[in-house]
């Protein structure tokens, strides 16, 4: 993409309405635009990041044996009356009437809808276990939408649902999601720590929140330092096993939000191993047994021919929240520092002298070669000052920048800059290209 053609409404000044750094940077980098309180338009740069995050989530769900489907945003009230949540959910639920005066709602989550699909489609224990997910917009009329996409009213969530014949089966599903979540967040460059959690309006008796450490997090967290240092991606996962050893390893050390904090237990940890910080919840998993299947009459035949209620769990990831959370975890005074896996483009190409025939040709050639090597490049071909171009690249945070200028071209070199370290190298064009393309 050529920057001169991209809709990229960057701001030089900090917008006054934004209280936290990710919200400021998302507005300044032209990623989002507020439509109304807690409801955002995703502009091209932001949309690319959202799609990258979504794709990592999808790949890890698929790897864990979870099947993707798509349920609607608008649901009928009757379903929620069956579970008893239509009245319980309160003002957070956006209630709508259609032209026939039928009561509808914009889904804040999908337990009822998926249970309805399941009870209509599955009859026998032989078809179990099943794990299903979708990635769909949700609406919760939050009292205080704030921090941009981090606490929105409309937000994108990945929600999975597991169906098993008994509690032991449901535990295996829970463990699969537990491990898939660790991998998902690690692939985005995040350290997410599972912490025992309350279940709130979803219900149930086993639940973990996945929380990343960041200064602006909404909750205070207390964790054993070793958890922050555990390696996640280094070992293969066999989803055909029960994964209990992996889950035990993560849950054996202390980690709690302030709601569940036990001061005495925390202080029993050697002082050097205690981490007291703030955190952002990026995922939340629940096992709730027959909480929905019993009132909604979702049953299957067991091996003895007896009808039994399904054991269920649900598993959420805040896909749109993650865009903000990653920025909270990875930025500096100049802007965003995208991890390579979610960056909107792999590399920026700055043409220092747009309009100069040699520079234009060299930049265009570089851009074409990057494309051929499978790298998504953003070419800054605007007639702006060098300073403005560097500032834009730093602000939007692409992992690498190649700068083409008249002086370098005479010597046959270009400058390669690494956004995360700030390291710069003058390299022959081919060497710079090789360095980038060798990175897979
Ligand atoms: N039904 C369950 C799991 S599928 C559920 O809804 N869980 S949840 O309420 O914990 O939400 C799942 C994830 O969505 C949260 O961990 C959080 O990352 C994200 N989320 C929740 N509320 C918001 C919000 N208002 N804005 C942005 N993201 C949100």
Boltz pocket constraint, residues with backbone or C-beta under 6 A from the ligand:
constraints:
  - pocket:
      binder: B
      contacts: [[A, 108], [A, 109], [A, 110], [A, 111], [A, 140], [A, 142], [A, 149], [A, 150], [A, 151], [A, 152], [A, 153], [A, 154], [A, 155], [A, 156], [A, 157], [A, 158], [A, 159], [A, 160], [A, 202], [A, 281], [A, 282], [A, 283], [A, 284], [A, 285], [A, 286], [A, 314], [A, 315], [A, 316], [A, 317], [A, 318], [A, 319], [A, 320], [A, 321]]
      max_distance: 6.0
